[in-house]
Amino acid sequence: MEPKKSNGGIIGGVIVLVLIVFGVIAFSGSSKGEKAMMAEKEAVEQEAMMEKGEMMKGDAMEDGDDAMMKKDGMKDDSMMEKDAMMMSKGSYEVYSPEKLAWAKDGKVVLFFKASWCPTCKAVDVDIKANLSNIPKGTHILEVDYDKSSELKKKYGITYQHTFVQVDQGGAQLVKWSGSPTLASLLTNIK
């Protein structure tokens, strides 16, 4: 008696192959898609390297005075340097209300973005790939479109991929949508 043969494995393999081919075609036809994927990969690698560097710094600390400073809530030299760098160059980070105070000596832009929004993802990748191009004193703050209903109401945000420049009190200065790159975003800041 011969065992029953199944075509399920063959069909599954064909489906996977078709999906791979469609993925290759979709990305090979768009150099922007390839650039965005490469930029996102570089940003992830850069973030991982930064995290690894921070972990190594933490491992190298000695107990003595450094531990006492941390215990007492005092900042160590590396934390103070990081704060000084933050104020001397621009930044791209997650929104929190206290960061609006940065508008006193610089410029603060809220970026209302959604994780499911392809244009938001593309700008996010471009910003992360060009962090060094954010001008001194310019701070772009990521606002989760899906979880920030109060901020959306305050600024009249009706769709994702919207930017709002604010003053230190949170008052709207300028609002626009659709900047596809960091360079384009920067041209809208007053």
C-alpha positions as a Markdown table, in Angstrom:
| # | Residue | x | y | z |
|---|---|---|---|---|
| 1 | Met | 0.0 | 0.0 | 0.0 |
| 2 | Glu | 1.5 | 3.4 | -1.1 |
| 3 | Pro | 1.3 | 6.3 | 1.3 |
| 4 | Lys | -1.0 | 9.1 | 0.2 |
| 5 | Lys | 0.9 | 12.0 | -1.4 |
| 6 | Ser | 0.1 | 15.6 | -0.4 |
| 7 | Asn | 0.4 | 18.7 | -2.7 |
| 8 | Gly | 0.1 | 21.0 | 0.3 |
| 9 | Gly | 3.9 | 21.4 | 0.7 |
| 10 | Ile | 4.4 | 22.1 | -2.9 |
| 11 | Ile | 1.5 | 24.7 | -3.0 |
| 12 | Gly | 2.8 | 26.4 | 0.2 |
| 13 | Gly | 6.3 | 26.6 | -1.4 |
| 14 | Val | 4.8 | 28.1 | -4.6 |
| 15 | Ile | 2.9 | 30.7 | -2.5 |
| 16 | Val | 6.0 | 31.7 | -0.6 |
| 17 | Leu | 7.9 | 32.0 | -3.9 |
| 18 | Val | 5.2 | 34.2 | -5.5 |
| 19 | Leu | 5.2 | 36.5 | -2.4 |
| 20 | Ile | 8.9 | 36.9 | -2.6 |
| 21 | Val | 8.8 | 37.7 | -6.3 |
| 22 | Phe | 6.1 | 40.3 | -5.7 |
| 23 | Gly | 8.2 | 41.9 | -2.9 |
| 24 | Val | 11.3 | 42.0 | -5.1 |
| 25 | Ile | 9.3 | 43.6 | -8.0 |
| 26 | Ala | 7.7 | 46.1 | -5.7 |
| 27 | Phe | 11.0 | 47.3 | -4.2 |
| 28 | Ser | 13.1 | 47.0 | -7.4 |
| 29 | Gly | 10.8 | 49.3 | -9.3 |
| 30 | Ser | 11.2 | 52.1 | -6.7 |
| 31 | Ser | 14.6 | 53.4 | -5.8 |
| 32 | Lys | 12.8 | 55.5 | -3.1 |
| 33 | Gly | 11.6 | 52.3 | -1.5 |
| 34 | Glu | 15.1 | 50.9 | -1.5 |
| 35 | Lys | 16.5 | 54.1 | -0.1 |
| 36 | Ala | 13.9 | 54.1 | 2.6 |
| 37 | Met | 14.6 | 50.5 | 3.5 |
| 38 | Met | 18.4 | 51.2 | 3.6 |
| 39 | Ala | 17.9 | 54.3 | 5.7 |
| 40 | Glu | 15.7 | 52.5 | 8.1 |
| 41 | Lys | 18.2 | 49.7 | 8.4 |
| 42 | Glu | 21.0 | 52.2 | 9.0 |
| 43 | Ala | 18.9 | 54.0 | 11.7 |
| 44 | Val | 18.2 | 50.7 | 13.5 |
| 45 | Glu | 21.9 | 49.7 | 13.4 |
| 46 | Gln | 22.9 | 53.2 | 14.6 |
| 47 | Glu | 20.4 | 53.0 | 17.5 |
| 48 | Ala | 21.7 | 49.5 | 18.4 |
| 49 | Met | 25.3 | 50.8 | 18.4 |
| 50 | Met | 24.3 | 53.7 | 20.6 |
| 51 | Glu | 22.6 | 51.4 | 23.0 |
| 52 | Lys | 25.6 | 49.1 | 23.1 |
| 53 | Gly | 27.8 | 52.1 | 23.8 |
| 54 | Glu | 25.6 | 53.2 | 26.7 |
| 55 | Met | 25.6 | 49.6 | 28.1 |
| 56 | Met | 29.4 | 49.5 | 28.0 |
| 57 | Lys | 29.6 | 52.9 | 29.8 |
| 58 | Gly | 27.3 | 51.5 | 32.5 |
| 59 | Asp | 29.4 | 48.3 | 32.8 |
| 60 | Ala | 32.6 | 50.3 | 33.2 |
| 61 | Met | 31.4 | 52.5 | 36.1 |
| 62 | Glu | 33.0 | 52.0 | 39.4 |
| 63 | Asp | 31.1 | 51.9 | 42.7 |
| 64 | Gly | 32.7 | 54.8 | 44.6 |
| 65 | Asp | 31.7 | 58.4 | 43.9 |
| 66 | Asp | 29.8 | 57.7 | 40.7 |
| 67 | Ala | 27.4 | 55.4 | 42.6 |
| 68 | Met | 26.9 | 58.0 | 45.3 |
| 69 | Met | 26.2 | 60.7 | 42.7 |
| 70 | Lys | 23.6 | 58.5 | 41.1 |
| 71 | Lys | 22.1 | 57.5 | 44.4 |
| 72 | Asp | 21.8 | 61.1 | 45.4 |
| 73 | Gly | 20.2 | 62.0 | 42.1 |
| 74 | Met | 23.1 | 64.0 | 40.8 |
| 75 | Lys | 24.1 | 63.6 | 37.1 |
| 76 | Asp | 27.4 | 62.1 | 36.1 |
| 77 | Asp | 29.6 | 63.7 | 33.5 |
| 78 | Ser | 28.2 | 61.7 | 30.6 |
| 79 | Met | 24.6 | 62.7 | 31.4 |
| 80 | Met | 25.6 | 66.4 | 31.6 |
| 81 | Glu | 27.4 | 66.1 | 28.3 |
| 82 | Lys | 24.4 | 64.5 | 26.7 |
| 83 | Asp | 22.2 | 67.4 | 28.0 |
| 84 | Ala | 24.6 | 70.0 | 26.7 |
| 85 | Met | 24.7 | 68.2 | 23.3 |
| 86 | Met | 20.9 | 68.2 | 23.2 |
| 87 | Met | 20.8 | 71.9 | 23.6 |
| 88 | Ser | 23.7 | 72.5 | 21.2 |
| 89 | Lys | 22.2 | 70.6 | 18.3 |
| 90 | Gly | 18.7 | 69.6 | 17.1 |
| 91 | Ser | 16.9 | 66.5 | 18.2 |
| 92 | Tyr | 14.2 | 64.1 | 17.2 |
| 93 | Glu | 12.4 | 62.4 | 20.0 |
| 94 | Val | 9.1 | 61.4 | 21.6 |
| 95 | Tyr | 6.8 | 64.2 | 22.8 |
| 96 | Ser | 6.4 | 65.1 | 26.4 |
| 97 | Pro | 4.8 | 68.4 | 27.7 |
| 98 | Glu | 8.0 | 69.6 | 29.5 |
| 99 | Lys | 9.9 | 69.6 | 26.2 |
| 100 | Leu | 7.8 | 72.5 | 24.9 |
| 101 | Ala | 10.0 | 74.7 | 27.1 |
| 102 | Trp | 12.8 | 74.2 | 24.5 |
| 103 | Ala | 10.9 | 76.6 | 22.3 |
| 104 | Lys | 12.1 | 79.4 | 24.6 |
| 105 | Asp | 15.6 | 79.2 | 23.1 |
| 106 | Gly | 14.9 | 77.2 | 20.0 |
| 107 | Lys | 12.2 | 75.8 | 17.8 |
| 108 | Val | 9.8 | 73.0 | 18.6 |
| 109 | Val | 7.8 | 71.1 | 16.0 |
| 110 | Leu | 5.2 | 68.4 | 16.9 |
| 111 | Phe | 5.0 | 65.6 | 14.3 |
| 112 | Phe | 1.6 | 63.8 | 14.5 |
| 113 | Lys | 2.4 | 60.4 | 13.1 |
| 114 | Ala | 0.8 | 56.9 | 13.1 |
| 115 | Ser | 2.5 | 53.6 | 13.1 |
| 116 | Trp | 0.3 | 52.4 | 10.2 |
| 117 | Cys | 0.8 | 55.5 | 8.0 |
| 118 | Pro | 3.3 | 54.8 | 5.1 |
| 119 | Thr | 4.1 | 58.5 | 4.5 |
| 120 | Cys | 4.7 | 59.0 | 8.2 |
| 121 | Lys | 7.1 | 56.0 | 8.2 |
| 122 | Ala | 9.0 | 57.4 | 5.2 |
| 123 | Val | 9.5 | 60.8 | 6.9 |
| 124 | Asp | 10.5 | 59.1 | 10.1 |
| 125 | Val | 13.2 | 57.0 | 8.3 |
| 126 | Asp | 14.4 | 60.2 | 6.5 |
| 127 | Ile | 14.7 | 62.2 | 9.7 |
| 128 | Lys | 16.5 | 59.4 | 11.5 |
| 129 | Ala | 18.9 | 59.0 | 8.5 |
| 130 | Asn | 19.7 | 62.7 | 8.6 |
| 131 | Leu | 19.7 | 63.5 | 12.4 |
| 132 | Ser | 22.9 | 65.5 | 12.0 |
| 133 | Asn | 21.1 | 67.8 | 9.6 |
| 134 | Ile | 18.6 | 69.0 | 12.2 |
| 135 | Pro | 19.7 | 72.6 | 13.0 |
| 136 | Lys | 20.9 | 73.7 | 16.4 |
| 137 | Gly | 18.0 | 74.5 | 18.7 |
| 138 | Thr | 15.4 | 72.7 | 16.5 |
| 139 | His | 13.5 | 69.9 | 18.2 |
| 140 | Ile | 11.1 | 67.6 | 16.4 |
| 141 | Leu | 8.8 | 65.8 | 18.8 |
| 142 | Glu | 6.9 | 62.6 | 17.7 |
| 143 | Val | 3.3 | 62.6 | 18.8 |
| 144 | Asp | 1.3 | 59.3 | 18.5 |
| 145 | Tyr | -1.7 | 60.2 | 16.3 |
| 146 | Asp | -3.7 | 57.3 | 17.7 |
| 147 | Lys | -3.1 | 58.0 | 21.4 |
| 148 | Ser | -3.1 | 61.8 | 21.6 |
| 149 | Ser | -6.7 | 62.9 | 21.3 |
| 150 | Glu | -6.3 | 65.9 | 23.5 |
| 151 | Leu | -3.4 | 67.3 | 21.5 |
| 152 | Lys | -5.2 | 66.5 | 18.2 |
| 153 | Lys | -8.2 | 68.5 | 19.5 |
| 154 | Lys | -6.1 | 71.4 | 20.8 |
| 155 | Tyr | -4.4 | 71.8 | 17.4 |
| 156 | Gly | -7.3 | 70.8 | 15.1 |
| 157 | Ile | -5.4 | 67.7 | 13.8 |
| 158 | Thr | -7.7 | 65.7 | 11.5 |
| 159 | Tyr | -5.2 | 63.4 | 9.9 |
| 160 | Gln | -1.7 | 62.0 | 10.5 |
| 161 | His | 1.4 | 63.3 | 8.9 |
| 162 | Thr | 0.7 | 66.8 | 10.3 |
| 163 | Phe | 3.3 | 69.1 | 11.8 |
| 164 | Val | 2.7 | 71.9 | 14.3 |
| 165 | Gln | 5.3 | 74.4 | 15.3 |
| 166 | Val | 4.6 | 75.7 | 18.9 |
| 167 | Asp | 6.0 | 78.2 | 21.3 |
| 168 | Gln | 7.2 | 77.4 | 24.8 |
| 169 | Gly | 3.6 | 77.7 | 26.1 |
| 170 | Gly | 2.3 | 75.2 | 23.5 |
| 171 | Ala | 0.6 | 77.9 | 21.4 |
| 172 | Gln | 0.5 | 77.0 | 17.7 |
| 173 | Leu | 2.7 | 79.1 | 15.5 |
| 174 | Val | 2.5 | 77.2 | 12.2 |
| 175 | Lys | 0.7 | 74.1 | 11.0 |
| 176 | Trp | 1.2 | 72.1 | 7.8 |
| 177 | Ser | 0.9 | 68.6 | 6.4 |
| 178 | Gly | 2.8 | 66.3 | 4.1 |
| 179 | Ser | 6.5 | 67.2 | 4.3 |
| 180 | Pro | 8.1 | 64.1 | 2.6 |
| 181 | Thr | 11.6 | 64.7 | 4.0 |
| 182 | Leu | 13.5 | 66.4 | 6.8 |
| 183 | Ala | 14.7 | 69.0 | 4.4 |
| 184 | Ser | 11.1 | 69.8 | 3.3 |
| 185 | Leu | 10.0 | 69.9 | 7.0 |
| 186 | Leu | 12.7 | 72.4 | 7.9 |
| 187 | Thr | 11.7 | 74.8 | 5.2 |
| 188 | Asn | 8.3 | 75.2 | 6.9 |
| 189 | Ile | 9.6 | 76.1 | 10.3 |
| 190 | Lys | 9.4 | 79.8 | 11.1 |
